[in-house]
């Protein structure tokens, strides 16, 4: 006889503590399929939260970088003009 699914996944360190509890509850109650769906929903929501957090963090950083890059380009374009004006005096 083989191992229960929760034990096999735990031995391979392939499951989070929340998922492990859900899987064990599903095995004991006979509703493993339902618990696997709940695990999938939980992880989908978790990934959604991480993606949302990353986008909220990344967007301002990207805008700041682009602003600095454009500012640098403008300064580099005007430098020859300022040098020319200072050499005339």
C-alpha positions in Angstrom: 0.0 0.0 0.0 1.3 3.5 -0.9 1.6 6.6 1.1 -1.3 9.1 1.4 -0.9 12.0 -1.0 -0.3 14.5 1.7 2.6 12.4 3.2 4.2 12.0 -0.2 4.0 15.7 -1.0 5.3 16.6 2.5 8.2 14.2 2.1 9.2 15.9 -1.2 8.7 19.4 0.3 6.3 20.1 -2.5 3.5 21.6 -0.4 2.9 24.6 1.8 1.6 24.2 5.4 -1.8 25.5 4.5 -2.2 23.1 1.5 -0.9 20.3 3.7 -3.7 20.8 6.2 -6.3 21.1 3.5 -5.0 17.8 1.9 -5.1 15.9 5.1 -8.6 17.2 5.9 -9.7 16.1 2.4 -8.1 12.6 2.8 -9.8 12.1 6.2 -13.2 13.3 5.0 -13.1 11.6 1.6 -13.3 14.9 -0.2 -9.8 15.1 -1.6 -10.9 16.5 -5.0 -12.7 19.4 -3.4 -9.7 20.1 -1.1 -7.4 20.0 -4.1 -9.6 22.6 -5.8 -9.5 24.8 -2.7 -5.7 24.5 -2.6 -5.6 25.6 -6.3 -7.9 28.5 -5.5 -5.8 29.5 -2.5 -2.6 29.5 -4.5 -4.2 31.4 -7.4 -5.3 34.1 -5.0 -1.8 34.2 -3.4 -0.1 34.6 -6.8 -2.6 37.3 -7.7 -1.7 39.2 -4.6 2.1 38.9 -5.3 1.6 40.1 -8.9 -0.5 43.0 -7.7 2.1 43.9 -5.1 4.9 43.7 -7.7 3.1 45.9 -10.2 2.4 48.5 -7.5 6.1 48.6 -6.7 7.5 48.3 -10.2 5.4 50.9 -11.9 6.6 53.9 -9.9 10.2 52.7 -10.1 9.9 52.3 -13.9 8.4 55.8 -14.3 11.2 57.3 -12.1 13.8 55.6 -14.2 12.3 56.7 -17.5 12.0 60.3 -16.2 15.7 60.3 -15.2 16.7 58.9 -18.5 14.7 61.6 -20.4 16.2 64.3 -18.2 19.7 63.0 -18.9 19.1 63.0 -22.6 17.8 66.6 -22.4 20.8 67.7 -20.4 23.2 66.0 -22.8 21.5 67.8 -25.7 21.8 71.2 -24.2 25.4 70.8 -22.9 27.0 71.7 -26.3 24.8 74.9 -26.5 25.9 76.0 -23.1 29.6 75.3 -23.9 29.3 77.3 -27.1 27.7 80.2 -25.3 30.3 80.2 -22.6 33.2 80.1 -25.1 31.9 83.2 -26.9 32.4 85.5 -23.9 
